[in-house]
Amino acid sequence: MNFWHILWYKSKPCDLAKFGIVFWQLWYV
């Protein structure tokens, strides 16, 4: 998905990982 590619290039690895954890929790809630 382009959305994830954009986040990957515009966000730092640490920021992306932190966002991924939050998004993962929201997805499973």
Biopython code that builds the backbone (N, CA, C, O; Angstrom):
import numpy as np
from Bio.PDB.StructureBuilder import StructureBuilder

atoms = [
    (1, "MET", "N", (0.851, -1.205, 0.000)),
    (1, "MET", "CA", (0.000, 0.000, 0.000)),
    (1, "MET", "C", (0.880, 1.247, 0.000)),
    (1, "MET", "O", (1.896, 1.297, 0.694)),
    (2, "ASN", "N", (0.492, 2.237, -0.770)),
    (2, "ASN", "CA", (1.255, 3.478, -0.849)),
    (2, "ASN", "C", (1.312, 4.174, 0.495)),
    (2, "ASN", "O", (2.300, 4.832, 0.822)),
    (3, "PHE", "N", (0.237, 4.025, 1.284)),
    (3, "PHE", "CA", (0.165, 4.680, 2.586)),
    (3, "PHE", "C", (1.336, 4.262, 3.466)),
    (3, "PHE", "O", (1.982, 5.104, 4.089)),
    (4, "TRP", "N", (1.609, 2.950, 3.516)),
    (4, "TRP", "CA", (2.700, 2.433, 4.353)),
    (4, "TRP", "C", (4.038, 2.851, 3.792)),
    (4, "TRP", "O", (4.957, 3.146, 4.556)),
    (5, "HIS", "N", (4.180, 2.886, 2.460)),
    (5, "HIS", "CA", (5.440, 3.300, 1.843)),
    (5, "HIS", "C", (5.731, 4.752, 2.167)),
    (5, "HIS", "O", (6.875, 5.112, 2.442)),
    (6, "ILE", "N", (4.694, 5.594, 2.135)),
    (6, "ILE", "CA", (4.863, 7.012, 2.459)),
    (6, "ILE", "C", (5.311, 7.160, 3.908)),
    (6, "ILE", "O", (6.227, 7.928, 4.201)),
    (7, "LEU", "N", (4.670, 6.429, 4.815)),
    (7, "LEU", "CA", (5.051, 6.497, 6.230)),
    (7, "LEU", "C", (6.487, 6.029, 6.411)),
    (7, "LEU", "O", (7.232, 6.590, 7.215)),
    (8, "TRP", "N", (6.877, 5.000, 5.662)),
    (8, "TRP", "CA", (8.216, 4.429, 5.801)),
    (8, "TRP", "C", (9.274, 5.444, 5.389)),
    (8, "TRP", "O", (10.314, 5.552, 6.039)),
    (9, "TYR", "N", (9.016, 6.196, 4.304)),
    (9, "TYR", "CA", (10.002, 7.153, 3.800)),
    (9, "TYR", "C", (9.985, 8.459, 4.574)),
    (9, "TYR", "O", (11.028, 9.088, 4.750)),
    (10, "LYS", "N", (8.807, 8.877, 5.040)),
    (10, "LYS", "CA", (8.699, 10.162, 5.731)),
    (10, "LYS", "C", (8.950, 10.039, 7.228)),
    (10, "LYS", "O", (9.332, 11.015, 7.874)),
    (11, "SER", "N", (8.738, 8.844, 7.786)),
    (11, "SER", "CA", (8.922, 8.656, 9.225)),
    (11, "SER", "C", (10.240, 7.964, 9.514)),
    (11, "SER", "O", (10.756, 7.215, 8.684)),
    (12, "LYS", "N", (10.780, 8.217, 10.694)),
    (12, "LYS", "CA", (12.014, 7.551, 11.106)),
    (12, "LYS", "C", (11.679, 6.130, 11.550)),
    (12, "LYS", "O", (10.543, 5.863, 11.941)),
    (13, "PRO", "N", (12.651, 5.209, 11.496)),
    (13, "PRO", "CA", (12.412, 3.818, 11.904)),
    (13, "PRO", "C", (11.802, 3.724, 13.299)),
    (13, "PRO", "O", (10.861, 2.960, 13.511)),
    (14, "CYS", "N", (12.324, 4.489, 14.247)),
    (14, "CYS", "CA", (11.813, 4.443, 15.621)),
    (14, "CYS", "C", (10.386, 4.973, 15.675)),
    (14, "CYS", "O", (9.523, 4.387, 16.327)),
    (15, "ASP", "N", (10.144, 6.088, 14.985)),
    (15, "ASP", "CA", (8.804, 6.678, 14.978)),
    (15, "ASP", "C", (7.828, 5.725, 14.301)),
    (15, "ASP", "O", (6.692, 5.568, 14.748)),
    (16, "LEU", "N", (8.277, 5.093, 13.222)),
    (16, "LEU", "CA", (7.412, 4.170, 12.492)),
    (16, "LEU", "C", (7.073, 2.965, 13.357)),
    (16, "LEU", "O", (5.941, 2.483, 13.347)),
    (17, "ALA", "N", (8.064, 2.480, 14.107)),
    (17, "ALA", "CA", (7.831, 1.330, 14.981)),
    (17, "ALA", "C", (6.838, 1.699, 16.075)),
    (17, "ALA", "O", (5.926, 0.930, 16.377)),
    (18, "LYS", "N", (7.017, 2.879, 16.668)),
    (18, "LYS", "CA", (6.120, 3.330, 17.730)),
    (18, "LYS", "C", (4.708, 3.499, 17.179)),
    (18, "LYS", "O", (3.738, 3.096, 17.822)),
    (19, "PHE", "N", (4.589, 4.088, 16.000)),
    (19, "PHE", "CA", (3.286, 4.272, 15.374)),
    (19, "PHE", "C", (2.668, 2.921, 15.031)),
    (19, "PHE", "O", (1.459, 2.727, 15.157)),
    (20, "GLY", "N", (3.512, 1.994, 14.597)),
    (20, "GLY", "CA", (3.031, 0.664, 14.239)),
    (20, "GLY", "C", (2.421, -0.050, 15.431)),
    (20, "GLY", "O", (1.392, -0.715, 15.308)),
    (21, "ILE", "N", (3.064, 0.092, 16.599)),
    (21, "ILE", "CA", (2.559, -0.549, 17.820)),
    (21, "ILE", "C", (1.202, 0.034, 18.194)),
    (21, "ILE", "O", (0.274, -0.705, 18.527)),
    (22, "VAL", "N", (1.087, 1.349, 18.140)),
    (22, "VAL", "CA", (-0.177, 2.013, 18.483)),
    (22, "VAL", "C", (-1.259, 1.612, 17.495)),
    (22, "VAL", "O", (-2.383, 1.297, 17.887)),
    (23, "PHE", "N", (-0.912, 1.624, 16.194)),
    (23, "PHE", "CA", (-1.878, 1.275, 15.162)),
    (23, "PHE", "C", (-2.311, -0.185, 15.313)),
    (23, "PHE", "O", (-3.477, -0.522, 15.107)),
    (24, "TRP", "N", (-1.357, -1.042, 15.675)),
    (24, "TRP", "CA", (-1.647, -2.472, 15.854)),
    (24, "TRP", "C", (-2.636, -2.664, 16.994)),
    (24, "TRP", "O", (-3.573, -3.455, 16.883)),
    (25, "GLN", "N", (-2.425, -1.930, 18.105)),
    (25, "GLN", "CA", (-3.319, -2.033, 19.255)),
    (25, "GLN", "C", (-4.709, -1.522, 18.882)),
    (25, "GLN", "O", (-5.712, -2.151, 19.222)),
    (26, "LEU", "N", (-4.774, -0.394, 18.191)),
    (26, "LEU", "CA", (-6.066, 0.170, 17.796)),
    (26, "LEU", "C", (-6.789, -0.788, 16.858)),
    (26, "LEU", "O", (-8.014, -0.901, 16.901)),
    (27, "TRP", "N", (-6.021, -1.486, 16.002)),
    (27, "TRP", "CA", (-6.617, -2.391, 15.027)),
    (27, "TRP", "C", (-7.258, -3.587, 15.726)),
    (27, "TRP", "O", (-8.292, -4.090, 15.286)),
    (28, "TYR", "N", (-6.631, -4.041, 16.828)),
    (28, "TYR", "CA", (-7.119, -5.230, 17.528)),
    (28, "TYR", "C", (-8.097, -4.911, 18.646)),
    (28, "TYR", "O", (-8.637, -5.822, 19.273)),
    (29, "VAL", "N", (-8.331, -3.628, 18.904)),
    (29, "VAL", "CA", (-9.269, -3.246, 19.965)),
    (29, "VAL", "C", (-10.688, -3.268, 19.412)),
    (29, "VAL", "O", (-11.638, -2.978, 20.140)),
]
sb = StructureBuilder()
sb.init_structure("model")
sb.init_model(0)
sb.init_chain("A")
sb.init_seg("    ")
for serial, (resi, resn, name, xyz) in enumerate(atoms, 1):
    if name == "N":
        sb.init_residue(resn, " ", resi, " ")
    sb.init_atom(name, np.array(xyz, "f"), 0.0, 1.0, " ", f" {name:<3s}", serial, name[0])
structure = sb.get_structure()
